[in-house]
């Protein structure tokens, strides 16, 4: 059976192909935006390199002679358009379908042990056709790696993860990620269950934002029953629904109708007013906002809430244009940071989430 018994290594084995730089996954169609982000951020930390990508591939290669330095200088938490950040080890072309394992052994020789294996593929229409191969190959590779000592006998977070990323049946990239400086989910995608009673699928955006943009400690400290929240642009109530599941009291602001069941909870007060004009009566713990408007206008309004002391934490979406999305993202985030007031302890994180479309999600908090 293919991919189970690798060819024994010998002194005559050819030198393994190597590569250096980053391999980052992204939403298909946003490769140019991620490439622009990586290029600008690398230049900002004085690490030379260049991006290689193709539209709708769902990933970006950033080639650099100093991959370890680059992955250290570009923390995953600070990247916006990347779902996953990996340090590239090798590019494997013209793989033999009857033995894809031996080339991987050649690359891993002398690189120490890994604590977990992820065999993945791009989240693109073409890439999804490789799901079966990734699953079956992972089942074959995992015990082979353990037998050779390249992989721990059980998942260990103290070792880096090993990633095999197939872009075709005969072409793959070998990379590794550092636990705590990468997404913990295969393909960088958190798996969330759609709730039948949620007013809209937008509920998944806020659930993912809490999971991705806050640490476990932050979620425990900042999402508590009895907190007060405001949801701007709330109708029909997807984000309000998520907040009520955390037993928060919510002012839902929208001229449109809310799902009746939300009002029946006794936790929701619906105000039929413009979200850009609403002002709270007293400060609240959370502000959330998913209004469809120009990103800089939303950023400016969110900054007003922090400048006036109306909220302590916020999650909001910025809808992006079809072109120059990285530049628009920078301008909107800079506008928010520069007009939010003098808060030396203001934290800002942003990411294009899996459940986002033409937008990014921002978390802001006064520590």
Secondary structure, DSSP 8 states (H G I E B T S, - for coil): -TTTS-----TTS-------EEEEE--TT-HHHHHHHHHHHHHHTT---EEE--TTSSEEEEE-S-HHHHHHHS-GGG-SS-SEEEEEEEEE-S-BTTBSHHHHHHHHTTS--BSEEEEEE-SSTTGGGGHHHHHHHHHHHHHHHHHHTSB-SS--TTS-EEEEEEEETTEEEEEEE-TTSS-SSGGG-------TTSSSTTHHHHHHHHHHHS-HHHHHHH--TT-EEEEET-TT-HHHHHHHHTT-EEEEE-SS---HHHHTTSSEEEE-S-TTT---SS-EEEEEE---SBHHHHHHHHHHHHHTT-EEEEEEEEE--SS-HHHHHHHHHHHHHHHS-S-TTEEEEEE--TT-SSEEEEEEEE-
